[in-house]
Amino acid sequence: MIVVTGGAGFIGSALIWKLNENNINEIIIVDNFKQNNKKWRNLLKRRFVDIVDRDLFFVWFEKYNKQIKVIFHLGACTNTMEENVDYILRTNYEYSKKIYELCCKYEIPLIYASSAATYGRGEKGYNDDEKIIPLLKPLNLYGWSKQLFDLWVLNQKDKPPQLVGLKFFNVYGPNEYHKGRMASVVFHAYNQIRERGRVNLFKSYKKEIPHGEQKRDFIYIKDVVECLFKIYLNKNINGIFNLGTGIASSFNELATFLFESLSMKKKITYIPMPVTLITQYQYYTNAQMTKFLSFFKDINFYTLKEGIFDYVKNYLTKDDPYL
């Protein structure tokens, strides 16, 4: 069986879609719905064996560990505005450590989610050389929790038979609808355009960067799960890697592609950034993908325009927008 923690969430449910597309249905979903009772819709079309509450997973594990082929540990609190330190540490750090230790004990491959939020403002660049990880300075509690686990992993002598950590950059695409304000800029901008005929983008507070020219490495969810599946098939890959496209695109470009996908005239308003966000804001992210692509030379990532057009035309504008 394949275990997917956070399996009802955005990336988790999309991974299950990818597995199902490859006729893999022996899947155990680990999740709960206490803080979000909308994400169950991500599972309506998915095939799996069972759903296990995240608080009961370790009890379940003791009974079924010999049947587990791999654990995709994607579950976490991903709220970048979360301020409850104890909650974040329990959910993102302590829980992850326990999964890691069980994977070592029972020799189960582990593929887990880190985050590009660990890079902070990018003072050290976006190089996934593991020697740089101790030097990184995340800007928020979420990023710090992911950084803590990466550092803890690097200090462990015992390793699972396969260990891969992935620093996801800005992921967007179908099945993110339950995430509220933590959903992608693509999703929020699309809804603004449909409701108001225009889109709001944050002003820049750096003189050298025009409004809307802040840049991110946006990666489409279908590329993310394609990469996860390739890792699952290749047991020789180990380490902590970036997972982006290696191309930074501006918010102005993003908005332009959305308007084009809807055959609408572009209308952008630049608005003040919330005070609470100014000190945490990343003006630029761009995944260095050399290390990852040395294992997988055949990946052709969606361009931002291609990803947005697929998302809009095949999901957001449909009655059933789910994978």
N, C-alpha and C positions, 0 to 999 in steps of 0.2 A: 504493500500500500504506500501511497504518497501522502504525506501530511503537509497541509498548507495552513499555517497559522495566519490569522487575518484573512481567511479564505472568503469571507463575505464582503470584504472591502474592495477598494478600487483595483489595485494591482493583483491581489489574491484571486478575486473572481475572474479577472481577465486571464490569469495564468490557468485557471481551471478550464476556461473556454479553450485555450490553446491545447491543453492536455486532451480535452474531449475531442477537439478537431483531429487529434492524432490517435483516436480510439483508446485513450487511456481514461478509465472511469473509476479505477480502484483508488479513490481519493477520500481522505478524511479531512474535513474542514474543522479547524479550531478557531472559535470566535465567540463573541457574545453580543447581545443587542441591547444591553442596559443603557448605554449612552447614545445609541442611534438605532431606532427601530425602523429605519427606512431601507437599510442596505440589504435586507432579505430579498428585495426585488432583483438584486444582482444574481441571485441563484435560481431564478424561476426556470431558466432553460438549461441549467447545468446538470450534469450527471455525476453523482458521487455516492459513496457508501453510507456516510454518516456525518452528523454535525456534533462536535464535542464542545461543551462550554469551556472557555479558556481557563476558568478557575478549577475545572475538574480534569484538565488534560493530563496532569502528572499521575493522577490515579488511573486514568485510562491507559496511560503509557506503560505502567507496570504490568498490565495484563497483555498488552498487544505489541510490545516493543520488538519482538522477533519477526513480526510481519511488516515492519516499516522499512521501506527501500531508501527513502530520502526525506528529509524535512526541509521544506521551504519556510523559513521563519520570516514572514512579512508583516505579522501583527505588531502594532505599536500605537501609542498615542502620537499622532502626527500634527497636532495642533501647535503651530509655531508661536502662538500667543499664550500657551499654557504657563501658569505661574506656580502651580502646586508642585514643589520640588519632590516631596515624598511620593506623590502619585506617579510622577514621571520616572523616578528612580525604580519604583516597584515594577512599573509596567514595561519600561524600555530597557532597563539595565539588569535588575535582579532576575526577572523572568527569562531574559535572554541568556544570562549566565547559566541558569539551571538547565535550559535546553542544550546549551553547548556541552555541559558536563555529562549529560545523559548520552549525547551523540558520541562523545569520547568513550564512555563506559561500554556502550552497546555497539560501537563501531558503525554508526549511521552517518552517511554524508549529510553535511549541513550547508545550505545556501541561505544567506540572511541579508536583510535590508539594512544598509547604512544610509547615509544621506549626503548630498552636496552641501547641506546646511553646516556640515562640519568645517567647511572652508572659511566660514565667516565672511569677511570683506574681500577675501582673496589675496591678502598680503603676500602669501607664500605661493601664489598661483593656484592652479587647479591640476597639479601633478599628483598622480596616485602612487608615486614612489612611497613605500611604506616607511622609509626613513624620515619622511617629512611629517607624517601623521602626528608625532608628539609636539610639533611646533604650531599646529593649527589652533585658531582661537574662534570658536563658534560665537555667534551673536545672540543666540537665544537658548532657552532651556532644552528645547527639543534637540537642537543641534549638539548641545553639550552632552546629552544622554547618549546619542549615537557615537560621539567621539569617545566617551568613557568606555563603551563596549568595544569599539575598535582597538583602543589601547590595551584593554584587558585581554582581548584575544591575542594580540601580538606578544603578550608577556607569558602566555601559556606554553608549557613544555609539551603537554599532551594535546594532540590534535585529532579530530575526527578523520576518517579515511579520505574524505574530501571536504575542504573548507573554502568557501567563497563568500566574501562580503562585497556588496555592491552599493556604491555611492550614487543613488538615483539623483538625476538632475531634475529639471522641471517637466514632470510627466503630465500629459493631458490625454483625454479621450473618453470613449464610452465607459459607463459604470462608475463615473466619479460623482454622480448626481446627488448622492447622499451627504457629500462632504461639507455642504454649507459654505461658509466663507473660506474654508481651506481648499475648495475646488479650484481648478486652474483658472488663470486669467482668460484663457480661450473660452471656457464655459461661461464665465461671468460676462465677458465682453459680448459674446453671442446673445445672451439674454437681454443685455442692455440695448443692443441694436434692434432686436425683434420688438422690444417693448417701447423704445423711445426714438428709434431711427438714428441714434448716435451712440458713441461710446466715450466713456470717461477714462482718461489715463492720468497717472500721477505726474505732477510737475517734477522737473529735475532741480535739485538743490546744489548742483555742481556747475559752475560757470562753463566748464569745458564740455559739458554734455547737454545738448538741447533737450527740450521737453519731448518725451516719448522715445528718446534714443537710448534709454537704459536697455541693456541687452541681457538675454538669458539663453542658455542652451536648452531649448524645448525639445523633448523627445516624446514621440507618439507611443501610446500604450501598446500598440501592436508590435512595435520594435522592442519594447521592454520585454514582453513575454516571449518573443522570438529568441531573444538573448538568453532568458532564463531557461528555455527549453534546450537550447544548444549547450548550455552548461550542464544541464541534467544528463545529456547524452555523452558529454566529454568528461570522463573522470580524471583526466590529466591536468585540468585547470585548477589551481589553488591560489589563494591570496585575496587581497582587497583591491577592488577595481572601481574605476569610474564607470558609470553607465549614462552617457549622454550621446549626442551625435557628433560632438567635436566642432559644432558650428554655433556661434552666438548670433541670435536674431533680435532685432529691436521690437519694442512694443508697437511702434508705428507700423512696422512690417506686418506684425500679427493682425492689427486692426484692418490694414489694407486687404489682407487675404480674406478676412471674414466678410468684409463688405463685398468683395469680388465673388465669394462663394454664394452670396445671397443676391447677387446682381443689383446691388444698391449703391447709391452715391456715398462716398466717404465723408463722414462728419465726426470729427474728434474734438473733445473738450478736455483741456488739461486742468486738473483740479489739485488743490493743496493736498499734500500727504498728511495722514494723521500724525500728530506729534509723537505718539507712542511707537510709530513705525520708523521714524526718521533715523534713530540711532541704530536700528537693526537692518537697515535697507541695504541690499546688495545691488550695486549699479551694473555689475557685469559678472556673468558666470560662463565658463566654457570648459567642458570636460576635455582633458587630454586623454585621448583614447588609444594611444600607441600600444600600451601594454595589453589591453583587452583585445585589440584587433590583431595582435601578434598570434593569438590563438584562433581567431575567427576572421579570416581575410575576405570571406564571401558575403558579409553583411552589407546590404544596401539600405541605409536608413531612409525613411520618408523625409523629404524636405518639409519645412514648416508649412509651405503652401499645400503640398500633397496631403499632409496629415490633416490640416484644417479642412480641406475640401472633402476628404473621406469622412471625417467626423461630422461635418455639417450635412452633407448630402445623403449619407447612408445611415445616420443615427439621429442627430439632433432634430432634423426636420421630419422624422418618421413617427408614426404612432407608437411603435415599439423601438425605443432608442438603445436598447440593451444588447450587449454581446450575447 
